[in-house]
Amino acid sequence: MVREIEFNSYRNIIESFRRASYGATITHVLDEFDEKAHHFALFDKKDKILGVTRVLRSDEVAQFEMMQESQLKDLVLPPAKLSLELSRACTSKGSGGVHLLNLCMGINKYAVECGAEYLITKTGKHLLSLYQHFGFTTFGPPFVSDFFEDKRPIYPIMYRWTTVKREEPEEEVLVW
């Protein structure tokens, strides 16, 4: 089950997951966006955390983390009432991607519930075709991230929900 967690209460766990996932390649394990972000964790049946991620909302931050990349200063996001940026997704080792998939499904539910129109994130070339299979598109040129020491190209990608609406209960009609 994916639940929103409070950053300060789970700070050490979040940092531990990031260190384990990114190792020495990440330049800032925690950053200024962590205090502003919505953090989520995937829990198992025994309440053990299997993965964490964070989401920034366009209605709560002046600029997404991605927009601070030196090579993306001119990147333009599509106009929307609400966009989300997903970043720093980390899961426990050996899950074969299942924990990451479950974490992403939880974020999808959150996005639909709050009426988000776009989800933006970034990925390496090795996962780009997988994201594209699920409907993500690139919306800018590849770049080298300022936040990671390895200098592989990263792609800015986005997903657009085509039917953004909140669930409303159906009216019950009795017929005689």
N, C-alpha and C positions, 0 to 999 in steps of 0.2 A: 504494500500500500504506500502511495506517495502522499506525504503530508508537508505542509509548510512548517518550517522551523525558524526559531529566532536566532539570528546570527550570533549575538554575544553568548547565548547559552550553549551553542554548539561550535563555537569558534575553534576549539582545539581539534574537534573531529573533522571539521571542514578543512582545516590546515593539514591534518594528517592525510586525508584522502588526496588532496592536491599534491602533496609531496610524493606520495606513493605513485600517483598517476603520471605526473610530469617530471619527477626527479629534479635534476639540476638544470633542466632546460628552461624552466619558468623563472623569469627575473623577479617577479613580485608574487609570492604565494598568496598573500592577502593584499588588498589594495583599497583605495578610497571608495570604490563602488560597493564594497561589501556592506558598509553601513547603510547604504541606500537601497540595496537589492532585496528582493524576496528570495529567500533560500528554501530549498525543498530537499527532502531526503526520502529515499526508498527504504522502507522497513520490511523485515520479514515477519513471520507469525510470532516470533519470540521478541519482537521489538528491537532487533539488531539492525543497525544501519548498513545497507548494502551499497548505497551510492548517494551522492549529493550533487546539486547544481544550483545555479542562481539565475534569476530573471530580473531584468530591469524593465520598467514600464515607461513609455514615452510621456505619460501624464504625470510622472513623479521625478524625472531627471531631466536636466537641461540638454544633456548629450549622452548618447550611448558610449560604452567603452570602445567599441569598434571605431567610432569617429575620432578617437584620440590617436589612432595609429598614424604615424607621420606620413605614410604613403596613401592614406585615405582621407586626407583633409578636405578634398573636393567631392567626396562621395555624397550623393544625394539619395536620401531615403524617399520612398513613395509617400505622398500625402495620405494620412490616415488619422482617424479619431484616436485610435490606440494601436500602437505597435509594441512588441516585446522583443527584447534581446536575450537570448539564451547563451550562457557562457559557463566555462569552468565545470563542465559535467565530468564527474569522476565516479567510477564504480570499483568495487572490490575485484581483485585479480581472480582469474579463472572462471568467470561467469559466461564466457563465450559470447558476450554482447547482450545476453538476456536481461541483465540488470539495467544496462543502458537503455534498452528498448522499453522496459517497464517504466523507467524514470521519464523517458520522453513521452510515453503515453499519459503519464500523470500531468506533465506540463501541457500537453495538448488539451486535456480536460480543463485545466485551469484557464488556458487561453480562451477556450470556447465559453466557459462560464463568465469570464469578464468581458467578453465581446471584442477580443483583439482581432484586428484585421490582418496584421502581418506578424510573423515571427522571423527575426533575423539572427543569424549566427555565422560562424566561419568554420571552414573545414580544410583539411589537407587534400591533395589530389587523390590519395588512396581511398578516400571515402566519398568523393564527389559524386561518382556514378550511383552509389547507394542512395544518397540524399535526393538526387535527381529522379530516381525510380519512385520515390515517395512524394514527388511533386515540388521539390525545392528547385529554384532557379538561381543562377548567378546574377548579381546585379552590379558588378564592378570587376575591374581587372584583378588578377592574382597579385598578391603583395607579400612582402616579408615582414612578419610581425615584430614589433618593438618589444613585445612582452615575452618572447621566447628566444633562447640562445640558438637553437637550430635554425638554419636559414632556408628551410624548405618553403616553397610557395604556399600561401593560404588563400582560399577563395571566399569572398563574402557571398553568402547565399541567403535566400529568403523563401518563406512559404506564405501563401495568401489563402486565407479562408474565403471561399467564394460565397458561402451562405452564413454570414455572421448574424446570428439571431439568438435570443435567449429562449430557452424552453419555456413554454407556457402550457399549463394544463388544458387538455381538451374539454370542451363543454360536454356535459352528458345530456343526451337527448333521449327522452322516453317516447316510444311510439305505441299507440293503442290500436 
